[in-house]
Amino acid sequence: MNRALVHAEGEIVITVDADSVMDPEAIANLVKPFSDPRVGGVAGNVVVGNRKKPIEWMQQMEYLYGFFFKRADSLFNSVYIIGGAAAAYRREVLNEAGGFDPRIITEDIEMSTRILAHGYKTRYASDAVVYTEGPSDFKSLSNQRLRWKYGRILTFIKHRKLFFSLRPQHNPYLTFMLLPMAVYAELLLLVEAVLLSTFFIYTVCTGDYQSLVCVIGLLSAVVGAQILADPKRRFHRNLVFLAPAAWLVFYAMDVVEFQALVRTLKRLATREELKWQKWVRVGVVTEA
């Protein structure tokens, strides 16, 4: 990527993963936010395109849910995760930042965080859709999330001075809200099993299922609203009947995230590096 950057001549540089397919309007929509000269990077809307297996449906819902909330981060110009599957950068900003860091395996997350550290804005373009291939088996998914988790924590360590920074060029929403909450979410993940077990034991023993019903109903409504609000809602229509089970989907994904966190902490403690993993490819299906 750094070699390509040397030869890039355009004002805007776009990266797309090799296992991804761009929507015909993606490029035009990725470029629009750069009308603001202080915007250094823009995240596209990544959609899981392979939807034949339950594990793929789970990722499709997870991406839909997670990317929806980037709208809030974009409103505050602080999208700190711009995935390489659908990313656009102002070339002069990449040059100013010194290019991508080859020492961090999630160089895309590190770059978007570094752009914010340099005082630039980052945005999210929900209508810039890129279809990606999600892992089709549990082992591959677990390894993918290990890479993401490991790289993100390394990014936090590298940019630790951003946390609670009062420097004028740093966005308070990022330094006092987004980054601390991201770390808090990781800490919460470590004790989630205990908290959930306590909750379900209490629910069964007392026969008070009202809280559980409220959680199921709320998540179902949120996922349903997200499907309607997404630019590719017809593509996500298969999730409509899965929405009532969204709470189970997110708990299952938390199991994957938990193992990734434990393996990451072990690697950090033993100073063991992580190499890029490979998995079986099934292809991307993009019929809308």
C-alpha positions in Angstrom: 0.0 0.0 0.0 2.9 2.4 0.8 4.4 1.5 -2.6 1.1 2.3 -4.3 0.9 5.6 -2.4 4.1 6.7 -3.9 2.7 6.3 -7.4 -0.8 7.7 -6.6 -1.5 11.0 -8.5 -5.1 11.7 -7.5 -6.2 13.9 -4.7 -8.2 11.1 -3.1 -6.9 7.6 -2.5 -9.3 4.7 -2.1 -8.5 1.3 -0.7 -10.6 -1.8 -1.2 -9.9 -5.3 0.1 -9.1 -8.1 -2.4 -12.1 -10.1 -1.2 -14.6 -7.2 -1.7 -16.8 -5.8 -4.5 -17.7 -2.2 -4.8 -21.2 -0.9 -5.5 -21.4 1.1 -8.7 -22.0 4.4 -6.8 -19.4 3.7 -4.0 -16.6 5.8 -5.4 -18.7 8.9 -6.0 -20.3 8.7 -2.6 -16.9 8.2 -0.8 -15.6 11.3 -2.4 -18.5 13.7 -1.5 -17.4 14.3 2.2 -14.0 15.6 1.0 -15.8 18.9 0.1 -14.7 19.9 3.6 -11.0 20.5 3.3 -10.4 19.4 6.9 -11.7 15.8 6.2 -8.7 13.5 6.0 -10.5 10.1 5.7 -13.9 8.6 5.0 -15.3 5.2 5.9 -17.6 3.4 3.5 -20.5 1.1 4.4 -19.2 -2.5 4.4 -21.8 -5.2 3.9 -21.2 -9.0 4.2 -22.1 -10.3 0.8 -22.0 -14.1 1.3 -25.3 -15.1 3.0 -25.7 -18.9 2.7 -24.7 -20.0 6.2 -26.0 -19.0 9.6 -22.5 -17.8 10.6 -22.6 -15.5 7.6 -26.0 -14.2 8.5 -24.7 -13.4 12.0 -21.9 -11.3 10.5 -24.3 -9.6 8.1 -26.4 -8.5 11.1 -23.3 -7.5 13.1 -22.0 -5.3 10.3 -25.4 -3.7 9.8 -25.8 -3.0 13.5 -22.2 -1.7 14.0 -21.9 0.4 10.9 -25.2 2.1 11.6 -23.7 3.7 14.7 -20.8 5.2 12.8 -23.3 7.8 11.8 -23.1 9.3 15.3 -19.3 9.2 15.1 -19.4 10.9 11.7 -21.6 13.6 13.1 -18.8 14.5 15.5 -16.1 14.0 12.8 -14.5 11.2 14.8 -14.8 7.9 12.9 -11.7 6.2 14.4 -12.1 2.9 12.6 -12.0 3.2 8.8 -11.7 -0.3 7.6 -9.5 -0.9 4.6 -12.3 -2.7 2.8 -13.9 0.6 2.1 -11.7 3.6 2.9 -10.9 6.9 1.2 -8.1 9.2 2.2 -6.9 12.7 1.2 -3.5 11.8 -0.3 -1.7 14.8 1.2 -2.9 13.7 4.6 -1.5 10.2 4.1 1.8 11.8 3.0 1.8 14.1 6.1 1.1 11.1 8.3 4.0 9.2 6.8 2.1 6.4 5.2 0.8 3.2 6.7 2.5 1.6 9.6 3.8 -1.9 8.6 4.3 -2.8 12.3 0.6 -2.9 13.1 -1.4 -5.7 11.5 -4.5 -3.5 11.3 -2.8 -0.7 9.5 -6.2 0.7 8.5 -7.4 1.3 12.1 -4.1 2.8 13.0 -4.1 5.1 10.1 -7.6 6.5 10.8 -6.7 7.0 14.5 -3.4 8.8 13.4 -5.4 11.0 11.0 -7.5 12.1 14.0 -4.4 12.6 16.1 -3.1 15.0 13.5 -6.3 17.1 14.0 -8.2 16.1 10.8 -11.8 15.1 10.6 -13.1 11.7 9.6 -16.5 10.8 8.2 -18.8 7.9 7.4 -20.6 7.6 4.0 -23.5 5.1 4.5 -24.3 5.2 0.8 -20.8 4.2 -0.2 -21.4 0.4 -0.1 -18.7 -2.2 -0.5 -19.6 -5.9 -0.3 -17.1 -8.0 1.5 -16.6 -11.8 2.1 -17.1 -12.8 5.8 -15.5 -16.0 7.1 -17.7 -19.0 6.5 -16.5 -21.2 9.5 -15.9 -20.6 13.2 -12.1 -21.1 13.1 -11.7 -18.5 10.4 -14.0 -16.0 12.1 -12.1 -16.5 15.4 -8.8 -15.8 13.7 -10.1 -12.8 11.9 -11.3 -11.3 15.2 -8.0 -12.1 16.8 -6.3 -10.0 14.2 -8.7 -7.1 14.6 -8.5 -7.2 18.4 -4.7 -7.5 18.5 -4.2 -4.7 16.0 -6.7 -2.4 17.7 -5.2 -2.8 21.1 -1.7 -2.1 19.6 -3.2 1.0 18.1 -4.5 2.1 21.5 -1.1 1.6 23.0 0.6 3.5 20.2 -1.9 6.4 20.5 -2.4 6.3 24.3 -1.7 10.0 24.6 -5.0 10.6 22.7 -7.0 9.3 25.7 -8.4 12.3 27.6 -6.2 14.7 25.6 -7.0 18.4 26.1 -4.9 19.5 23.1 -6.9 21.9 20.9 -6.5 19.8 17.7 -8.0 16.7 19.3 -11.8 16.2 19.3 -13.2 15.8 22.9 -15.8 13.4 21.6 -13.0 11.1 20.5 -10.6 11.6 23.5 -13.2 11.6 26.3 -15.9 9.4 24.8 -15.1 7.0 22.0 -11.6 5.8 23.0 -12.3 5.4 26.7 -15.6 3.6 26.0 -13.8 1.2 23.6 -11.4 0.2 26.3 -14.3 -0.1 28.8 -16.1 -2.4 26.3 -13.1 -4.7 26.3 -13.0 -4.8 30.1 -16.7 -5.5 30.2 -16.2 -8.4 27.8 -14.0 -10.1 30.3 -16.8 -10.2 32.9 -19.7 -10.5 30.6 -20.1 -14.3 31.1 -20.5 -13.8 34.8 -22.9 -10.9 34.4 -25.1 -12.7 31.9 -25.1 -15.9 34.0 -26.2 -13.9 37.0 -28.9 -12.2 35.0 -30.4 -15.4 33.5 -30.2 -17.3 36.8 -32.1 -14.4 38.5 -34.6 -14.4 35.7 -35.3 -18.1 35.9 -35.4 -18.3 39.7 -37.7 -15.3 40.1 -39.8 -15.9 37.0 -39.5 -12.3 36.1 -39.0 -12.4 32.3 -40.0 -8.8 31.8 -36.5 -7.5 31.4 -35.5 -10.3 29.0 -38.6 -9.6 26.9 -37.8 -5.9 26.9 -34.2 -6.6 25.7 -35.5 -8.9 22.9 -38.1 -6.4 21.8 -35.8 -3.4 21.9 -33.0 -5.1 19.8 -35.6 -6.5 17.4 -37.0 -2.9 16.9 -33.5 -1.4 16.5 -32.4 -4.0 13.9 -35.7 -3.5 12.1 -35.2 0.2 12.0 -31.6 -0.2 10.8 -32.7 -2.4 7.9 -35.2 0.3 6.8 -32.7 3.1 7.2 -29.9 1.3 5.2 -29.3 2.3 1.6 -29.3 -1.4 0.7 -32.4 -2.4 2.7 -33.6 -4.8 0.0 -30.3 -6.7 0.3 -30.8 -7.0 4.0 -34.4 -8.2 3.8 -33.3 -11.7 4.8 -32.5 -10.3 8.3 -36.1 -9.3 8.9 -37.0 -12.8 10.2 -33.8 -13.0 12.1 -34.3 -9.7 14.0 -36.2 -11.3 17.0 -33.1 -13.5 17.5 -30.7 -10.5 17.4 -29.9 -10.8 21.1 -28.7 -14.4 20.6 -26.7 -13.4 17.6 -24.9 -10.6 19.5 -24.2 -13.0 22.5 -22.7 -15.5 20.0 -20.5 -12.9 18.5 -19.4 -11.8 22.0 -18.1 -15.4 22.5 -16.0 -14.9 19.4 -14.8 -11.5 20.6 -14.0 -12.9 24.1 -11.7 -15.6 22.7 -10.0 -13.0 20.6 -9.4 -10.8 23.6 -8.0 -13.6 25.7 -5.7 -14.7 22.9 -4.7 -11.1 22.4 -3.8 -10.5 26.0 -1.8 -13.7 26.0 0.2 -12.6 23.0 0.8 -9.2 24.5 2.0 -10.8 27.7 4.4 -13.2 25.9 5.4 -10.6 23.2 4.3 -13.0 20.5 3.7 -11.5 17.1 0.7 -12.2 15.0 1.0 -13.1 11.3 -1.7 -12.7 8.7 -4.1 -15.6 8.6 -5.7 -17.3 5.6 -9.1 -19.1 5.4 -11.2 -20.9 2.9 -12.8 -18.5 0.4 -16.4 -19.0 -0.9 -16.8 -15.7 -2.9 -18.9 -12.6 -2.5 -22.6 -12.7 -3.6 -24.0 -9.2 -4.3 -27.5 -9.6 -5.7 -29.6 -6.8 -4.2 
